[in-house]
């Protein structure tokens, strides 16, 4: 690995590690702060399929898929990254650590008559079980990936034509930083960012292209009580803070997410 890539990789892992919840807060958390509700991702996939205005991520992926081609979706969730690609895609393989997410993706693919397969496990641990595809997509996963260099290399190795990654410009939990300060008196990190990911991927030797755009939050159309419950879990607090959380969510609901598409073509 080039020196620049090693340095960028170490910095990414170090900065990502700074997002760990302090032990004192974690010990008193009334419930596990991690995990997602599958219904959220089902709604997100349905919204993505119905959206007549393609995102840069969707546009760049679709442009590299031949008619009836294949897509490998790493961190598939409900299929928001890949189901809108069928057609032109004729087959989608979804990879996810959660069986519930894979079930949600499979149900969505069945409803749309899309050929599909599922692989349960963490990438790149299960990369050996995954087929090569015309296009590999990976949306909103890499802020959970300390070893981004190995992760990206495995994505590239499985793409016959193109890799497309989507992520928020800032860490996805950055939205809650003001509440961490107000409730816990803790200043949360601000790094790494999408720019750091692009720098690392470029240092690995990939000709990464960057496109920025805006979209509403994943939660914008979710019931308010679900939004509050999700934030409460992430903040490691109980229902006594619901009024404060709800007021904050109400004040920021109209703010669009700043998103980034990173993509590169595979050169054999």
C-alpha positions in Angstrom: 0.0 0.0 0.0 1.4 3.4 -0.9 2.6 5.6 2.0 -0.1 8.2 1.4 -2.7 5.5 1.5 -1.4 4.0 4.8 -1.4 7.4 6.4 -4.9 8.2 5.2 -6.1 4.7 6.3 -4.7 5.2 9.8 -6.2 8.6 10.1 -9.6 7.4 9.0 -9.5 4.5 11.5 -8.3 6.9 14.3 -11.0 9.5 13.6 -13.7 7.0 13.3 -12.7 5.5 16.6 -13.2 8.9 18.3 -17.0 8.4 17.7 -17.1 5.6 20.3 -19.6 6.4 23.1 -17.8 7.2 26.4 -18.0 4.3 28.8 -19.7 6.3 31.5 -22.6 7.2 29.2 -22.8 3.7 27.7 -23.0 2.1 31.2 -26.1 4.1 32.1 -27.9 3.7 28.7 -31.4 2.4 29.3 -31.2 0.4 26.0 -28.7 -0.6 23.4 -27.9 2.5 21.3 -27.1 0.5 18.1 -29.1 -1.0 15.4 -31.8 0.1 13.0 -35.5 -0.5 12.4 -36.0 -2.6 9.2 -39.2 -0.6 8.4 -37.1 2.5 8.1 -35.1 0.9 5.3 -38.2 -0.5 3.6 -39.7 3.0 3.4 -36.4 4.3 2.1 -36.3 1.7 -0.6 -39.9 2.4 -1.7 -39.2 6.1 -1.8 -36.0 5.5 -3.9 -37.8 3.3 -6.4 -40.6 5.9 -6.7 -38.3 8.9 -7.1 -38.5 10.1 -10.7 -35.4 12.3 -10.2 -32.3 10.0 -10.0 -29.6 10.8 -7.6 -26.0 11.0 -8.9 -25.4 7.6 -7.2 -28.3 6.0 -9.1 -27.3 7.7 -12.4 -23.7 6.7 -12.3 -24.6 3.1 -11.4 -27.3 2.7 -14.0 -24.9 4.1 -16.7 -22.5 1.2 -16.2 -25.1 -1.7 -16.1 -25.8 -3.4 -19.4 -29.4 -4.6 -20.1 -30.1 -7.5 -17.8 -26.8 -7.0 -16.0 -25.9 -7.6 -12.3 -25.6 -5.5 -9.2 -23.9 -6.4 -5.9 -25.3 -4.3 -3.1 -23.0 -4.3 0.0 -25.0 -3.2 3.1 -28.2 -3.7 1.2 -30.6 -2.7 3.9 -34.0 -2.6 2.3 -32.5 -2.2 -1.2 -32.7 1.6 -1.7 -29.4 1.6 -3.5 -30.1 -1.3 -5.9 -33.8 -1.9 -6.4 -34.1 1.4 -8.4 -31.5 0.0 -10.8 -33.8 -2.8 -12.0 -34.1 -2.3 -14.9 -31.5 -2.1 -16.4 -30.2 -4.6 -13.9 -31.7 -8.1 -14.2 -30.2 -9.5 -11.0 -29.3 -8.1 -7.6 -27.2 -9.8 -4.9 -27.6 -8.1 -1.4 -25.0 -8.4 1.4 -25.9 -7.4 4.9 -25.1 -8.3 8.5 -28.8 -8.3 9.4 -31.1 -11.2 8.4 -34.0 -8.9 9.0 -32.6 -6.4 6.5 -32.0 -9.2 4.0 -35.6 -10.3 4.4 -36.8 -6.8 3.8 -34.7 -6.5 0.7 -35.9 -9.9 -0.6 -39.5 -9.0 0.0 -39.1 -5.8 -2.0 -37.3 -7.6 -4.8 -40.1 -10.1 -5.0 -42.8 -7.4 -5.1 -41.0 -6.0 -8.2 -40.2 -9.3 -9.9 -36.5 -8.8 -9.6 -34.2 -11.8 -9.5 -32.2 -11.7 -6.3 -29.9 -13.5 -3.8 -28.8 -12.7 -0.3 -25.5 -13.2 1.6 -25.6 -12.8 5.4 -22.4 -11.4 6.9 -20.0 -8.5 7.3 -18.1 -7.2 4.3 -15.3 -8.0 3.4 -15.4 -11.1 5.6 -18.0 -12.7 3.3 -16.5 -11.3 0.0 -15.3 -14.7 -0.9 -18.9 -15.9 -1.1 -20.1 -13.0 -3.3 -20.1 -13.1 -7.1 -18.6 -10.5 -9.3 -21.2 -8.1 -10.7 -21.2 -5.4 -13.4 -21.7 -2.8 -10.7 -21.0 -2.8 -7.0 -23.0 -0.3 -4.9 -22.5 0.5 -1.2 -24.7 3.2 0.4 -24.4 4.6 3.9 -22.1 1.9 5.2 -18.5 3.2 5.3 -18.8 5.3 8.4 -19.0 1.9 10.2 -15.8 0.6 8.5 -12.5 1.2 10.3 -10.4 -0.6 7.7 -11.7 1.3 4.7 -8.7 0.4 2.5 -9.5 -3.3 2.7 -13.2 -2.7 2.4 -12.8 -0.6 -0.8 -10.3 -3.0 -2.3 -12.9 -5.8 -1.9 -15.6 -3.7 -3.5 -13.3 -3.0 -6.5 -12.3 -6.7 -6.9 -16.0 -7.6 -7.3 -16.9 -5.0 -9.9 -16.6 -5.8 -13.5 -17.4 -2.2 -14.5 -17.9 0.3 -11.7 -18.1 0.9 -8.0 -20.5 3.5 -6.6 -20.4 4.5 -2.9 -22.9 7.0 -1.3 -22.4 8.6 2.1 -23.3 11.7 4.0 -20.8 14.5 3.8 -20.4 14.5 7.6 -20.7 11.5 9.9 -24.4 10.5 10.0 -24.6 11.0 13.8 -23.3 14.6 13.5 -26.9 15.8 13.4 -27.2 14.8 17.1 -24.1 16.7 18.2 -26.0 19.7 19.6 -28.1 17.3 21.8 -25.0 15.5 23.0 -23.7 18.8 24.2 -27.0 19.9 25.7 -27.8 16.6 27.5 -24.4 15.2 28.3 -22.1 18.2 28.1 -20.0 16.3 25.6 -18.6 17.7 22.3 -18.7 15.0 19.8 -16.2 14.6 16.9 -16.5 16.3 13.5 -14.2 13.9 11.6 -13.9 11.9 9.4 -15.8 13.2 6.4 -16.6 12.2 2.9 -13.6 14.2 1.7 -11.4 12.0 3.9 -12.9 8.9 2.3 -12.3 10.2 -1.2 -8.7 11.1 -0.3 -8.1 7.6 1.0 -9.7 5.9 -2.0 -7.7 8.1 -4.4 -4.5 7.3 -2.5 -5.2 3.6 -3.1 -4.9 4.3 -6.8 -8.5 4.4 -7.8 -9.7 7.2 -10.1 -12.4 8.3 -7.8 -15.0 10.9 -8.9 -17.0 13.0 -6.5 -20.5 14.3 -6.9 -22.4 16.2 -4.2 -26.2 16.6 -3.8 -29.0 17.1 -1.2 -31.9 14.9 -0.1 -34.2 14.8 2.9 -33.3 12.7 5.9 -34.1 9.0 5.9 -36.5 9.8 8.8 -38.3 12.8 7.3 -41.5 10.9 6.6 -41.4 8.6 9.7 -43.8 9.1 12.5 -42.5 11.7 15.0 -42.5 9.2 17.9 -40.3 6.8 15.9 -37.9 9.7 15.2 -37.7 10.6 18.9 -37.2 7.0 19.9 -34.4 6.5 17.5 -32.6 9.7 18.7 -33.2 8.7 22.3 -31.4 5.4 21.7 -28.5 7.0 20.0 -28.2 9.5 22.8 -28.3 6.8 25.5 -31.1 8.5 27.4 -34.5 7.7 28.6 -38.0 9.1 27.9 -37.4 12.0 30.3 -35.6 13.8 27.5 -38.3 13.2 24.8 -39.6 16.8 24.9 -36.1 18.2 24.4 -35.4 15.7 21.6 -38.8 16.4 19.9 -38.2 20.1 20.0 -34.8 19.7 18.3 -36.2 17.4 15.7 -39.0 19.8 14.9 -36.6 22.7 14.5 -34.3 20.8 12.2 -36.8 18.7 10.2 -36.6 20.8 7.1 -32.8 20.7 6.8 -31.6 18.6 3.8 -28.9 16.1 4.2 -25.7 16.8 2.4 -24.8 13.7 0.5 -21.8 12.6 -1.6 -21.4 10.0 -4.4 -18.0 8.5 -4.9 -17.5 6.3 -7.9 -14.8 4.9 -10.1 -14.5 2.5 -13.0 -12.7 -0.8 -12.7 -9.6 -1.0 -14.8 -8.5 -4.6 -15.3 
